[in-house]
Amino acid sequence: MFYRDDMAVIDNILSEFLRLSNARAALLVDKGGHMITKRGSTQSFDSDTISALVAGSFAATKEMARVLGEEEFSVMFHQGLRDNIQLSLIGDRTLLTVIFDEATTIGMVRLYASETARRLEEVFTEAKNSDKPREADEEISEDFSSSAQTALDDVLGF
């Protein structure tokens, strides 16, 4: 779980990565296919669908690596006519998904993605090991349950 201060650091790291690499978008996805955060130009595709597909692709590639005697492949690259995607494993649960086109090169993306992955790993480790008390991003108001029940009754016609 990441808190607001963690997310601000993560988003800043991704924004800096995009500026340096000239990639179009960067998504942070967990291995279950859930979007953690995204930065860059993501309007031209469904981020949630990409997240699920990225996780599936990574799982399939992990099995392929196992068959070949590798524990897993930590970086994957998919090249298209117009768009390319690079996936980098960060830690044991997170995938940095970079979408880029001809405005940059695979070399630039790989160079900056490896440094970005290292920095993100530090943030993840610090967040995991932090013993300082932190507030959750949002608190559920006391009347949430009542409001939710009323909304459900309205939807279901009760």
WOBELTA-V483730 format. One record per helix or strand. SS is the DSSP state (h for helix, s for strand). FROM is the first residue (numbers start at 1). TO is the last residue. If there is no record, write none. Layout:
((SS:FROM:TO) (SS:FROM:TO))
This chain:
((h:4:21) (s:25:30) (s:35:40) (h:47:67) (s:75:79) (s:84:90) (s:94:100) (h:106:129) (h:144:156))
